[in-house]
Amino acid sequence: MSYDYDDEFDDLDDFDFVQAAKDKKAKQQKVEQSVKERSTPNTKKPEPVNPDAKSTIIPQQVKLSTSSSQKYLGDLLEQFNSRQLDDKSAIQNLSNQIQVITMGNVDAGKSTIFGHLYHLMNKQSHELEKITKLASELNRDSFKWAFFLDTNQSERERGVTIAVNTYELKIENKTFIMQDCPGHQDFSDSICSSVIQPNVGVLVIEAHQFDRLIEQVREQLNLLLIFDIQHLLVVVNKMDLVDFKKKIYKEICEQIKKMLTNMQIFKVQCAVQFIPCAGVQEIDNNLIEYTTKMQYAETTLKQALMTTKPKALQINQCDPVLLIQDMTVSDGKITSTCYVLEGHLYLDDVIYISPNNLVFSVNQIYDLNKNELKEAVQSQVVILQLQIYQKNVPKLQTAFPSDLCLKVRPGSLFRLLGSFLSNQAVKQKQTKRIRAKLFISDHQGICAGEEFDSFVGLRRVEIRVNRIDAILEGEKFIVRGQFCGYGQVCVCDLILNEDVFVQKEGVLRRIIIRRGVQVAGVGFVEAWQ
């Protein structure tokens, strides 16, 4: 028996949650209409309810003790309802930035390649002298280029990238916001919880060890594709260790193309380019110019980056929703790194955390280079300096110890206080049960009843495979039983150990399940309860 799986929504246990939500909303509107009719004099005809209109009245759930607090919260609500984006310069600046994520094996040379490219673009001779001396002192002469980017002392001593390093790379008239990811599986948590929605994915491969590391290459491709990249640059590094042989380079390119063909779950639409290079060498500046030793190269790394384009920006609503990556408290200062999912945020805005209900005012907004900003707009990663809110707001926490902030989990959301006061419905939903479409990348496969460590969006949770509903064969999903094997695509019903935010598109839709530090499957949330 086979059936066409609906990518939009499907039921869980034969229950239509979408229709149920519509029925619930209709029932709520009916109750609101009834209350309004009872409170309206008989001589006046009641006006119809407009479910899309924003209320300008403080909802009954917020009880105010004084007229001053009534006026104050009323002003916040009015600010929310009339919110507009007046200054579009932030959007213009962001539209000129291209987000790039680099991945590869621990010794593939990611930091070396881009540290070398960074130097070629900036020509910081004095800094190069300092770094060359440091590399020599640490007995790591070949790491001098990597030290431009791996600025953490522990990373320099160990010779590996431990956390996702973010830096800015300027090439001619374009600005690239680079995220250099750790190559060792032990640090994969950093990738799952830090990478949002890059435009470009760069996969760095060691030419002389491709066959030995092919499974790691496959796993890294899986991760890159679920980040919804528009451009994929496959950099075949260390060509000098295989005598710059064209045959070896072409064989690697063909195998990568086959891997991409087998990952149709992702409906890959990204443009793919292959680039041979020798990142640690200075022969002909091969990262930015063609070299006689690699005449078969169709492009250089610099040229490939310059052909990429940023994603089109569209501010689809004015009130902000921010996805929290982390929150820290140091010397009494509360700092949070966030990704703006929707809308725009201004200085002095009053925001609260969902689901923690902690209230803050926004003191400072910075970009990743610590430049001060007046606002944060959709698709931007920013750093917020916050202050605990001093005025009372019923049902929200406006007085709490600062160490409570340390319990805020990645994957929580910041919302404008006005959205709470207006009791606005939001697109993001919380759930403990999801249906996901997964590509299985572990040779052990997955079984019904098995438990996994996982990431849904940025939130790390434990999941249990409640059942495997179907497995893809050809272009049809076939009803199956308890097991899904390596390289297959399945639809699973998953139970989570805590609530997570999900949505139909974007970062909150992606899911990564892991067996230890080994990625067992990747994919997308398709429906939820």
Backbone torsions as a table, in degrees:
resi	resn	phi	psi	omega
1	MET	NA	136.8	178.6
2	SER	-135.3	159.8	177.6
3	TYR	-152.0	158.4	176.3
4	ASP	-85.9	122.2	-179.3
5	TYR	-79.6	131.8	-179.8
6	ASP	-82.8	116.7	-176.8
7	ASP	-73.2	-20.5	-176.4
8	GLU	-76.6	-67.7	178.8
9	PHE	-145.9	146.8	173.8
10	ASP	-138.6	159.9	-178.5
11	ASP	-82.1	163.7	172.0
12	LEU	-117.5	122.9	-175.0
13	ASP	56.9	42.4	176.1
14	ASP	58.2	32.9	178.9
15	PHE	-119.3	129.0	-177.7
16	ASP	-89.3	95.3	-176.2
17	PHE	-71.2	-29.7	179.2
18	VAL	-64.6	-48.4	179.2
19	GLN	-65.0	-36.8	178.4
20	ALA	-62.5	-39.7	178.7
21	ALA	-65.4	-39.5	177.6
22	LYS	-64.0	-43.0	179.0
23	ASP	-62.5	-41.3	179.7
24	LYS	-63.4	-41.9	179.7
25	LYS	-65.1	-42.2	178.9
26	ALA	-62.8	-40.1	178.7
27	LYS	-64.7	-41.1	179.4
28	GLN	-64.4	-41.0	178.3
29	GLN	-63.9	-36.5	179.4
30	LYS	-65.5	-40.6	178.1
31	VAL	-65.3	-44.2	178.8
32	GLU	-60.8	-40.0	178.8
33	GLN	-64.3	-40.9	-180.0
34	SER	-63.9	-43.4	178.6
35	VAL	-62.4	-40.7	-179.0
36	LYS	-65.7	-40.2	179.7
37	GLU	-64.8	-38.2	-179.7
38	ARG	-68.6	-29.7	-177.7
39	SER	-89.8	-2.0	-177.9
40	THR	-103.0	132.4	177.5
41	PRO	-55.2	149.4	-177.1
42	ASN	-64.5	-23.2	-177.6
43	THR	-76.1	-11.0	-177.5
44	LYS	-113.1	128.2	-179.7
45	LYS	-74.0	125.8	-178.5
46	PRO	-66.0	141.6	178.1
47	GLU	-82.4	146.6	178.3
48	PRO	-66.2	150.2	179.1
49	VAL	-78.7	132.4	174.2
50	ASN	-105.4	104.0	-175.6
51	PRO	-64.0	-18.8	-177.2
52	ASP	-92.2	-11.1	-177.7
53	ALA	-76.6	143.7	177.6
54	LYS	-86.5	129.2	-179.6
55	SER	-68.4	140.6	174.8
56	THR	-106.8	13.4	179.8
57	ILE	-112.3	138.4	176.0
58	ILE	-60.4	124.7	-178.9
59	PRO	-63.2	153.4	-176.0
60	GLN	-62.4	-23.3	-177.8
61	GLN	-67.1	-20.1	178.5
62	VAL	-101.1	104.5	-179.1
63	LYS	-92.2	125.4	-176.4
64	LEU	-109.6	135.3	-173.0
65	SER	-86.8	-26.4	-176.5
66	THR	-133.3	161.4	178.8
67	SER	-67.1	-30.7	179.4
68	SER	-66.6	-42.4	177.5
69	SER	-68.0	-34.8	176.3
70	GLN	-58.9	-47.2	-178.9
71	LYS	-66.6	-40.6	-177.0
72	TYR	-63.5	-50.4	179.6
73	LEU	-68.3	-30.1	174.8
74	GLY	-63.6	-38.0	177.0
75	ASP	-64.2	-40.7	177.9
76	LEU	-63.2	-39.2	179.8
77	LEU	-67.7	-40.5	179.0
78	GLU	-65.8	-38.3	177.0
79	GLN	-60.7	-39.5	179.0
80	PHE	-66.4	-44.1	-176.3
81	ASN	-68.7	-31.9	-176.6
82	SER	-102.0	16.6	-173.6
83	ARG	-64.9	132.6	178.3
84	GLN	-140.0	152.5	175.9
85	LEU	-92.6	104.0	-176.5
86	ASP	-87.2	-40.6	-176.6
87	ASP	-100.1	110.0	-177.2
88	LYS	-95.3	9.5	-179.3
89	SER	-66.2	-33.8	179.9
90	ALA	-63.6	-39.4	178.5
91	ILE	-65.6	-40.8	179.8
92	GLN	-63.3	-43.3	179.3
93	ASN	-63.5	-41.3	-178.1
94	LEU	-69.0	-32.0	-179.3
95	SER	-67.6	-14.7	178.1
96	ASN	-95.7	1.5	-179.6
97	GLN	-103.8	141.6	178.9
98	ILE	-118.6	124.0	-178.8
99	GLN	-87.3	127.4	-175.9
100	VAL	-127.6	135.4	172.9
101	ILE	-117.3	132.9	178.7
102	THR	-113.2	132.4	179.9
103	MET	-133.9	159.8	179.4
104	GLY	164.2	168.5	178.4
105	ASN	-58.2	159.9	-175.1
106	VAL	-57.6	-29.7	179.7
107	ASP	-109.2	15.7	-175.0
108	ALA	-69.2	-26.4	177.1
109	GLY	101.5	26.2	-179.6
110	LYS	-59.0	-54.4	-177.6
111	SER	-64.8	-35.7	179.2
112	THR	-64.1	-47.7	-178.6
113	ILE	-59.3	-51.5	-173.5
114	PHE	-79.9	-24.9	171.1
115	GLY	-66.2	-40.3	177.1
116	HIS	-65.2	-44.3	178.2
117	LEU	-63.2	-40.2	178.1
118	TYR	-58.4	-43.1	179.2
119	HIS	-66.8	-42.5	-179.9
120	LEU	-61.6	-31.9	180.0
121	MET	-82.7	-27.1	-173.8
122	ASN	-110.7	-21.0	178.1
123	LYS	51.4	53.3	179.6
124	GLN	-90.2	81.1	-173.9
125	SER	-62.8	-43.2	-179.2
126	HIS	-62.7	-43.7	179.0
127	GLU	-64.8	-37.0	179.0
128	LEU	-63.7	-39.6	178.3
129	GLU	-61.1	-44.5	179.9
130	LYS	-63.0	-44.6	-176.9
131	ILE	-69.4	-39.3	178.3
132	THR	-61.4	-40.7	178.6
133	LYS	-65.6	-43.7	179.2
134	LEU	-62.6	-43.9	179.7
135	ALA	-60.6	-38.3	178.5
136	SER	-66.3	-42.0	179.5
137	GLU	-63.4	-32.8	179.8
138	LEU	-88.8	5.3	-179.3
139	ASN	63.7	33.2	-178.0
140	ARG	-132.8	60.0	-176.1
141	ASP	-57.4	-36.7	-176.9
142	SER	-75.1	-4.6	-177.4
143	PHE	-97.0	7.3	-172.9
144	LYS	-60.0	-38.5	179.9
145	TRP	-67.7	-39.7	-179.4
146	ALA	-62.7	-29.8	-177.3
147	PHE	-68.6	-14.7	172.3
148	PHE	-62.6	-32.5	-174.6
149	LEU	-106.8	-41.1	178.7
150	ASP	-81.9	84.1	-174.8
151	THR	-88.0	-13.4	177.9
152	ASN	-69.6	132.3	-176.1
153	GLN	-60.1	-40.2	179.4
154	SER	-63.0	-38.7	178.6
155	GLU	-65.9	-38.4	-179.7
156	ARG	-68.1	-40.1	-178.8
157	GLU	-70.1	-36.7	-178.0
158	ARG	-87.1	-19.1	178.7
159	GLY	75.6	23.1	179.0
160	VAL	-137.7	153.4	173.1
161	THR	-83.3	126.6	-175.4
162	ILE	-98.9	-43.4	-179.3
163	ALA	-118.5	168.7	176.3
164	VAL	-71.3	114.7	179.1
165	ASN	-93.8	130.1	179.8
166	THR	-113.0	132.1	179.6
167	TYR	-151.1	167.5	-178.1
168	GLU	-107.8	132.9	178.1
169	LEU	-123.8	121.5	179.3
170	LYS	-105.4	127.4	175.6
171	ILE	-127.7	109.9	-177.4
172	GLU	54.6	-117.1	-175.3
173	ASN	-98.5	12.3	-178.3
174	LYS	-116.2	146.4	177.0
175	THR	-115.4	125.5	179.6
176	PHE	-110.1	124.6	173.8
177	ILE	-93.5	106.3	-171.3
178	MET	-95.2	135.3	172.3
179	GLN	-119.4	107.5	-178.5
180	ASP	-91.9	113.8	-172.9
181	CYS	-93.7	146.9	176.0
182	PRO	-64.8	144.6	-178.2
183	GLY	-91.6	-19.7	-177.3
184	HIS	-83.1	136.8	-177.8
185	GLN	-59.6	-27.8	-179.2
186	ASP	-62.3	-19.9	-178.1
187	PHE	-110.3	20.4	-176.8
188	SER	-68.5	-22.1	176.8
189	ASP	-56.4	-38.2	-178.6
190	SER	-61.1	-37.9	179.2
191	ILE	-68.2	-48.2	-175.4
192	CYS	-63.1	-32.9	-174.5
193	SER	-100.1	-7.1	-175.0
194	SER	-113.5	-30.1	-175.5
195	VAL	-83.5	129.6	-176.7
196	ILE	-102.1	-93.8	-176.9
197	GLN	-137.3	80.2	-179.7
198	PRO	-72.4	154.7	174.4
199	ASN	-80.3	-37.3	-171.6
200	VAL	-125.2	136.7	172.6
201	GLY	-114.1	131.4	178.1
202	VAL	-115.2	120.9	176.7
203	LEU	-107.6	117.6	-179.1
204	VAL	-100.5	129.1	-175.2
205	ILE	-123.5	141.6	174.3
206	GLU	-85.3	117.6	-175.8
207	ALA	-61.0	-37.9	-173.3
208	HIS	-85.3	-6.4	-178.7
209	GLN	-129.8	22.0	-174.4
210	PHE	-60.6	-47.3	-177.4
211	ASP	-61.8	-38.7	-179.3
212	ARG	-69.7	-29.6	-174.1
213	LEU	-108.2	17.8	-171.3
214	ILE	-61.9	-34.2	179.8
215	GLU	-69.1	-37.3	176.3
216	GLN	-66.6	-38.7	177.3
217	VAL	-60.8	-42.8	-179.6
218	ARG	-62.7	-42.7	179.6
219	GLU	-64.1	-41.6	180.0
220	GLN	-66.6	-34.5	174.6
221	LEU	-63.3	-42.1	177.9
222	ASN	-56.1	-48.2	-178.5
223	LEU	-63.6	-43.6	-179.3
224	LEU	-59.5	-41.1	-174.7
225	LEU	-70.9	-32.6	179.3
226	ILE	-78.6	-5.9	173.5
227	PHE	-83.8	6.1	172.4
228	ASP	60.4	46.6	-179.9
229	ILE	-76.0	152.4	177.0
230	GLN	-97.1	-24.0	-179.4
231	HIS	-132.9	135.8	175.1
232	LEU	-119.7	120.7	177.0
233	LEU	-109.6	116.4	178.6
234	VAL	-98.9	109.9	-176.5
235	VAL	-101.5	112.9	178.0
236	VAL	-91.1	100.2	-172.5
237	ASN	-92.5	169.3	176.9
238	LYS	60.8	37.8	176.9
239	MET	-63.6	-22.1	177.4
240	ASP	-65.7	-24.2	-180.0
241	LEU	-81.4	-7.2	174.3
242	VAL	-120.9	25.9	176.9
243	ASP	57.8	29.9	176.0
244	PHE	58.2	31.9	-175.2
245	LYS	-72.4	125.1	-179.6
246	LYS	-63.6	-38.0	-177.2
247	LYS	-59.8	-45.5	-179.7
248	ILE	-63.7	-42.8	179.3
249	TYR	-61.3	-46.0	-178.4
250	LYS	-65.5	-37.2	178.4
251	GLU	-63.7	-40.7	178.0
252	ILE	-64.4	-43.3	179.3
253	CYS	-59.7	-42.1	-178.8
254	GLU	-65.9	-39.0	179.7
255	GLN	-67.9	-37.4	176.6
256	ILE	-64.6	-40.4	178.8
257	LYS	-61.3	-39.5	177.6
258	LYS	-64.3	-41.4	177.5
259	MET	-58.9	-44.2	-179.3
260	LEU	-63.8	-37.3	179.2
261	THR	-62.9	-34.4	-177.9
262	ASN	-79.9	-3.1	-176.4
263	MET	-107.5	47.5	-175.4
264	GLN	-71.2	-12.5	174.8
265	ILE	-55.0	-31.5	-175.0
266	PHE	-85.1	-7.5	-177.4
267	LYS	47.7	56.8	-171.2
268	VAL	-59.7	123.4	177.6
269	GLN	-116.7	2.9	-174.2
270	CYS	-76.3	148.8	174.4
271	ALA	-78.7	138.0	-175.9
272	VAL	-116.7	131.7	175.3
273	GLN	-129.7	143.3	178.5
274	PHE	-111.5	136.6	-174.9
275	ILE	-136.2	118.4	173.0
276	PRO	-85.4	145.5	178.0
277	CYS	-160.0	169.1	172.0
278	ALA	-131.7	88.4	-167.0
279	GLY	-62.6	-31.5	-176.5
280	VAL	-87.0	-14.9	-178.0
281	GLN	-84.1	157.2	177.2
282	GLU	-111.7	14.5	-178.0
283	ILE	-64.0	114.9	175.5
284	ASP	57.0	20.2	-176.4
285	ASN	48.5	55.5	-168.1
286	ASN	-63.0	-12.0	177.4
287	LEU	-77.9	-21.1	-178.3
288	ILE	-124.2	-10.2	-179.5
289	GLU	-135.6	155.1	175.3
290	TYR	-70.7	144.9	179.7
291	THR	-120.9	148.7	-179.8
292	THR	-65.1	-23.8	-179.0
293	LYS	-79.7	-13.8	177.6
294	MET	-133.9	60.2	-179.0
295	GLN	-67.3	-18.9	-179.7
296	TYR	-78.2	-6.9	-179.8
297	ALA	-64.8	131.1	178.3
298	GLU	-84.7	-19.7	179.4
299	THR	-159.5	167.9	172.3
300	THR	-104.8	167.9	-179.5
301	LEU	-61.9	-43.0	179.3
302	LYS	-59.9	-47.2	-178.4
303	GLN	-64.5	-39.2	179.9
304	ALA	-63.6	-41.6	177.2
305	LEU	-63.7	-39.0	-177.2
306	MET	-68.9	-21.5	178.7
307	THR	-83.4	-10.5	180.0
308	THR	-77.5	158.1	-178.4
309	LYS	-130.7	148.9	176.6
310	PRO	-72.3	159.8	175.9
311	LYS	-70.2	146.7	177.2
312	ALA	-67.4	135.7	-178.3
313	LEU	-99.9	140.6	176.6
314	GLN	-147.9	117.0	178.9
315	ILE	-82.1	104.6	-172.3
316	ASN	-89.0	-7.3	171.2
317	GLN	-164.3	158.7	-172.9
318	CYS	-88.9	-33.3	-179.3
319	ASP	-75.2	134.9	-170.4
320	PRO	-83.7	146.9	167.1
321	VAL	-129.8	121.0	-176.1
322	LEU	-118.3	133.6	177.6
323	LEU	-90.0	123.2	-174.7
324	ILE	-84.7	124.8	175.2
325	GLN	-90.9	-40.8	176.4
326	ASP	-161.3	164.5	175.7
327	MET	-143.8	130.8	-178.7
328	THR	-130.4	154.3	175.3
329	VAL	-125.6	120.7	-178.6
330	SER	-144.2	127.6	-179.2
331	ASP	52.7	37.5	177.9
332	GLY	79.7	-3.0	179.9
333	LYS	-96.9	132.6	179.5
334	ILE	-101.9	121.9	-176.2
335	THR	-126.6	139.9	178.8
336	SER	-139.0	133.3	172.7
337	THR	-94.3	128.7	-172.5
338	CYS	-138.4	157.4	172.9
339	TYR	-114.8	129.3	-178.1
340	VAL	-81.8	104.9	179.5
341	LEU	-71.3	-42.0	-175.4
342	GLU	-146.7	154.2	170.3
343	GLY	68.9	-154.1	-178.8
344	HIS	-146.3	151.1	-176.6
345	LEU	-120.4	138.0	178.4
346	TYR	-112.3	161.1	169.6
347	LEU	-58.0	145.1	178.7
348	ASP	71.7	3.3	172.7
349	ASP	-62.3	148.8	176.3
350	VAL	-103.8	121.7	-174.5
351	ILE	-128.3	159.2	176.2
352	TYR	-133.5	156.9	-179.3
353	ILE	-94.2	129.2	170.9
354	SER	-107.1	124.1	14.9
355	PRO	-100.7	6.3	-173.7
356	ASN	-73.0	-21.7	178.0
357	ASN	63.9	29.9	174.0
358	LEU	-89.7	137.3	-174.7
359	VAL	-109.6	136.1	-178.7
360	PHE	-137.3	159.2	165.7
361	SER	-110.0	147.9	-176.1
362	VAL	-90.0	111.1	-179.1
363	ASN	-86.0	-43.1	-177.4
364	GLN	-142.5	148.5	173.7
365	ILE	-126.5	129.1	179.9
366	TYR	-126.6	151.4	167.8
367	ASP	-85.4	-177.1	-174.9
368	LEU	-69.9	-14.4	175.6
369	ASN	-95.5	13.6	179.0
370	LYS	65.4	24.1	171.9
371	ASN	-82.0	135.4	-179.3
372	GLU	-72.4	139.8	179.5
373	LEU	-123.0	156.3	175.3
374	LYS	-89.6	-25.6	179.1
375	GLU	-151.9	164.5	173.9
376	ALA	-120.8	136.3	-175.8
377	VAL	-121.1	167.3	-176.1
378	GLN	-52.0	138.4	178.7
379	SER	76.8	11.6	-179.1
380	GLN	-105.0	141.2	171.5
381	VAL	-97.3	125.3	-176.1
382	VAL	-134.6	162.7	174.6
383	ILE	-112.9	124.1	-178.7
384	LEU	-105.2	134.9	168.4
385	GLN	-102.1	123.8	-168.9
386	LEU	-116.6	158.6	173.3
387	GLN	-130.2	137.6	177.0
388	ILE	-60.7	130.6	-175.8
389	TYR	-69.6	137.9	-171.7
390	GLN	-93.9	-20.1	-175.1
391	LYS	-97.3	147.2	-175.2
392	ASN	-73.6	134.3	172.4
393	VAL	-130.0	114.5	-177.5
394	PRO	-55.4	139.3	176.9
395	LYS	74.6	2.3	174.7
396	LEU	-123.9	153.7	-177.1
397	GLN	-91.8	109.2	179.3
398	THR	-111.0	3.0	174.9
399	ALA	-141.2	112.3	-176.6
400	PHE	-159.3	155.2	176.8
401	PRO	-67.0	144.6	-176.2
402	SER	-63.8	-25.0	179.8
403	ASP	-69.5	-11.8	174.3
404	LEU	-65.2	-28.3	178.8
405	CYS	-62.1	-29.4	-178.0
406	LEU	-66.7	-16.6	179.8
407	LYS	-89.1	-1.8	178.2
408	VAL	-71.0	126.4	-175.1
409	ARG	-92.2	144.5	169.0
410	PRO	-55.8	139.5	-176.9
411	GLY	101.7	-9.0	172.4
412	SER	-75.2	168.9	-175.2
413	LEU	-123.8	142.1	165.5
414	PHE	-93.5	136.4	174.2
415	ARG	-134.6	156.3	178.1
416	LEU	-68.9	140.3	-179.3
417	LEU	-58.2	-33.5	179.4
418	GLY	-60.4	-29.9	178.9
419	SER	-69.0	-31.1	175.5
420	PHE	-71.4	-43.8	-178.7
421	LEU	-64.0	-34.6	-178.8
422	SER	-85.1	-5.6	179.8
423	ASN	57.8	39.9	-176.6
424	GLN	-71.4	139.3	170.1
425	ALA	-74.4	146.0	-178.6
426	VAL	-123.5	160.0	-178.1
427	LYS	-72.2	-33.8	-177.1
428	GLN	-77.3	133.3	-179.7
429	LYS	-117.3	153.5	174.7
430	GLN	-105.1	140.6	-178.0
431	THR	-157.5	159.3	172.9
432	LYS	-113.9	3.2	-179.2
433	ARG	-138.3	126.2	-177.1
434	ILE	-134.8	158.4	167.9
435	ARG	-112.2	127.9	-174.7
436	ALA	-128.0	148.0	171.4
437	LYS	-101.1	121.2	-171.7
438	LEU	-123.9	142.4	168.3
439	PHE	-99.7	121.3	-174.9
440	ILE	-86.6	120.8	-174.7
441	SER	-114.4	4.9	179.2
442	ASP	-105.5	133.6	-177.8
443	HIS	-63.3	-19.7	177.5
444	GLN	-76.7	-14.7	-176.5
445	GLY	70.3	-170.5	175.8
446	ILE	-132.7	152.1	-178.0
447	CYS	-124.7	150.1	171.3
448	ALA	-60.5	136.9	-178.1
449	GLY	91.9	-13.6	-178.2
450	GLU	-76.6	148.1	-180.0
451	GLU	-109.6	144.7	-177.2
452	PHE	-137.6	149.9	163.8
453	ASP	-78.0	140.0	-174.8
454	SER	-151.7	166.8	171.3
455	PHE	-124.5	123.7	171.1
456	VAL	-111.7	113.5	-166.4
457	GLY	64.0	-126.1	176.5
458	LEU	-100.9	-3.6	-174.3
459	ARG	-86.5	125.5	177.4
460	ARG	-86.6	124.2	-177.8
461	VAL	-141.7	164.2	171.3
462	GLU	-95.6	138.4	179.0
463	ILE	-128.1	156.2	173.3
464	ARG	-125.2	133.7	177.0
465	VAL	-76.7	103.2	-179.2
466	ASN	-67.8	-42.6	176.0
467	ARG	-166.0	159.2	173.6
468	ILE	-106.8	108.7	-172.5
469	ASP	-78.4	-37.0	-174.2
470	ALA	-160.7	154.7	177.6
471	ILE	-127.2	137.9	-177.4
472	LEU	-76.0	127.4	171.8
473	GLU	-130.0	114.3	-173.8
474	GLY	67.9	-119.5	178.2
475	GLU	-112.2	11.4	-178.6
476	LYS	-121.0	146.6	172.7
477	PHE	-92.9	122.7	-177.0
478	ILE	-100.3	132.2	178.0
479	VAL	-64.8	127.2	-175.5
480	ARG	-133.0	-169.8	-174.0
481	GLY	-105.3	-113.8	-164.2
482	GLN	-104.5	-3.5	-171.2
483	PHE	-139.1	142.8	172.5
484	CYS	-131.2	127.0	-171.7
485	GLY	-93.3	176.1	-178.4
486	TYR	-57.6	135.2	176.7
487	GLY	80.6	-0.4	-179.8
488	GLN	-96.3	162.5	176.2
489	VAL	-113.4	131.5	-178.7
490	CYS	-135.8	163.3	172.4
491	VAL	-110.2	120.9	-173.9
492	CYS	-121.0	146.2	169.8
493	ASP	-96.4	119.7	-172.3
494	LEU	-119.9	138.2	176.6
495	ILE	-109.0	128.7	-178.2
496	LEU	-103.5	154.5	-178.4
497	ASN	-84.7	-5.6	176.2
498	GLU	-156.9	164.4	179.6
499	ASP	-68.2	141.0	173.3
500	VAL	-133.4	155.8	174.1
501	PHE	-84.0	136.9	177.8
502	VAL	-137.5	161.0	172.7
503	GLN	-156.2	172.4	-172.6
504	LYS	-76.0	-17.6	-178.3
505	GLU	-148.0	165.1	176.8
506	GLY	85.6	-167.6	-171.9
507	VAL	-64.1	-29.6	-178.4
508	LEU	-75.6	-1.9	179.6
509	ARG	-94.9	-21.5	-171.9
510	ARG	-80.3	152.9	-179.9
511	ILE	-141.2	137.9	177.3
512	ILE	-129.0	120.7	176.4
513	ILE	-108.1	143.2	-172.6
514	ARG	-134.7	145.6	171.5
515	ARG	-107.8	98.8	-169.4
516	GLY	70.2	-125.2	175.3
517	VAL	-99.5	0.1	-180.0
518	GLN	-86.3	126.1	177.2
519	VAL	-70.1	121.8	-179.5
520	ALA	-95.1	-26.1	-179.7
521	GLY	-171.0	151.9	178.1
522	VAL	-136.1	154.0	178.5
523	GLY	171.7	-151.0	-172.8
524	PHE	-135.3	148.0	172.4
525	VAL	-75.2	129.1	-178.6
526	GLU	-108.7	-26.7	-179.9
527	ALA	-157.5	162.6	-179.8
528	TRP	-153.5	161.0	-179.3
529	GLN	-96.6	NA	NA
